[in-house]
Amino acid sequence: MALKDVLIDELRDMYSAENQLVKALPKLAKGAKNSQLKSLFAAHLEETKGQVLRLKQVFEIFGEKPTGEHCNGMEGVIEEGADALEKGQEGASFDSGIVGAALRTEHYEIAGYEAAIDMSNTLGLSDVTALLTENLNEELAAAKKIKAAAKPIFQEASSQPGDEEGAPKTGKEKYSAKKSKEDEKKAEPELKKRLATR
């Protein structure tokens, strides 16, 4: 497969990711308790809509359709954000979970744009690179703003009491705990090899 084809697949993945976020960001904005987080998510929603339009411009340059790929990675990251919204936490602890989900989202996008920009540069596509760099810069700025907003949220959450030990878990939490144990068990042989070589 030629690098141009790999780039187009990557861009279709990013297009799907951004469209999924257009649907998810209003839920984060509505769910957040912290007013600064609410306004950050609302502002980033407008940026994300602009990013979708820039990606459409990129596909016009290629003479290709933007659809054809579903971004499973972003679907998973958004699911984690939905999980954070469903937790029974209060106040700053609740918003701390949302911050974690939001930062994972931003870093996923940053990685995708960085890879696509490097491919575009390799192919000498300066017009494509310029559009993708605008999107990347917005994602970097969004991550920085979320991190700045998180500091007082984390500080406040650090003084909140923890959950009671043995509190009943939801079915989703039980399933997640079971999957985590399975992940650990699957990784164990490789970790043992690593320890043996030390």
N, C-alpha and C positions, 0 to 999 in steps of 0.2 A: 504494500500500500504506500503510495507516495505521501510525502510530508503534508502536502496541501490537503489531501483527503483526511489525514489524521487531524489536521487543524480544523477542518470543517466539522468533523465528528465532535471534537472538543467544544467548538462554538455552539453546536446544536445542544450539547449537554448544558452549557452555560445558559443558553436561551431558555431551556426547560427550567433550570434552577431559578433564574430570575422571575419567570412567570409563576413558579410555585411560591416565590417570596411575595409577589404582588398579592397573593391570596392570604399568606400567613402573617405578614406584618401588621395588618389591622387587628388581628387577634392578639398579638403581643402588645400592641398599643392599648387596646381595650383592657387586657388583663393586668398590665403593670399597675402597681400601686403608686410608685414614685412618679411624680409629675414630670420630672426631667426625662426619665426613661420614656414615658408616654410621648412626649414631644419629639424625642430623638427617633423613635420608631415611626411616628407620623411623617417626620421630615425625610427619613430614609425611604419610606414608601414612595414619595414623589421622586427621589433620586433613582430608585429601582425602576420606576416606570420609564424614566429617561434612559436608563441602561438597556432596557428591552428595545427601545426605539433605536439606540445606537447599534445594537446587535443586528437589528433588521437592516440598517444601512450597510453593515459589513456583509450580510448575505446578498444584498443588492450588488455590491462590488463583485462578489463571486458569481453572481447570476444563479444563485442557489436558493432553495427554500430553507427557512430556519427550522422547520419542524422535522421530525424523524427520529429524535432521540428523547428518551425520558431519563432525567437525572435521578437515579436511584439514591445516590449519595445525599443529595439535597433533601430528598423525601425522608431519608432517615434522620438527618439533622433537624428537619422541621418536626418530625415525630418526637424528638427529644424535647423540643420547645413546647410541644403540646403536652408532653408529660409534666414539664415544669409548671405549666398552667393548671394542671389537675392536682398537684400536690396540695396537701392540707396545711401548708405553711401560712404564716401570717406576716404582714408588713415587710420588713427588710429581708427576712429570710426567704420569703416568697420571691421578692425581686432579685435576690442573689441567684436563685435558680434560673430565672429568666436571663440574667446577665450572662451566665455560663452558656446557655443555649444560643444567645445572640452572638457571642464572640466566636463560638464554633462555626456558626453560619458565615460570619464575615471572613474567617480564616479559610474556610472551604472555598469561598468565592475568590479570595486573594490568590490562593494556590492555582485555581483554574485560570484566572486572568494572566498570572505570571507565566504559566506554561504556554498559553496561547500567544502571548506577546513575544516570547522567545522564538516560537515557531514562525510567527509572522515576520519577525526581524530576519530570521534565517532565510526566509523566502523573498526578502527585500520588499515587502508590502507595507510601505510607510503609511499609506492612508488607512489601512486596517489597524496597524500598530497605534496610530494616533487615536482612533476611536476606542480601542481596547484600553489604552492608557488612561483615557478619561474615566472609564468605568473603574479601573483599578484604583486610581487616585481617590475616587469617591468611597470605595470600599475601605481603603486604608484610613481615610478620615473618619468614617463611621466607626471603625474598630477603636480608634483613638478616643473618640467622643464617648463611646460606651465604657471604655476603661476608666476615663475620667469621672463619669457619672457613677461608676461602680464603687469607687473608693469610699465615699460616705455611706453608701448602702451596706458594704461589707463591714464597715466600722460599727454601724448600728446593729447589724445582724450578729456581730460577735458578742454583743452584750445580752442577746435574747437567750432565754432558757432553751435547752435541747429538748428533743422529743423524749417522751417517757419510754424507757426500755420495755420491750414486749408489747408495744402498741400494736393493735391489729393492722395487718397489711391488706391492701387491696389485692384483687386477683392479678392485676397488671404488675404490681410490685413483687408479688410472689413469683410470677412468671419470669420477670427480669432477674430476680435473685437466682432462680434456677439456671437461666441462660448464662449468667455470670460464672456460676460454678462449672458449667460445661466448658466455657471458654478457658477457664483456669486449667481444667483437667486436660484439654487438648494441647495447651501450651506447655504443660509440665515436662514432657520428654525433651523438648528443645531447651528448656531452662536447665534441666539436669545436665545436658551436654555442655552447656555454657559453664556451669559450676565445675564440671569435671576438668575443663581446660584451664581453669585459673591456677 
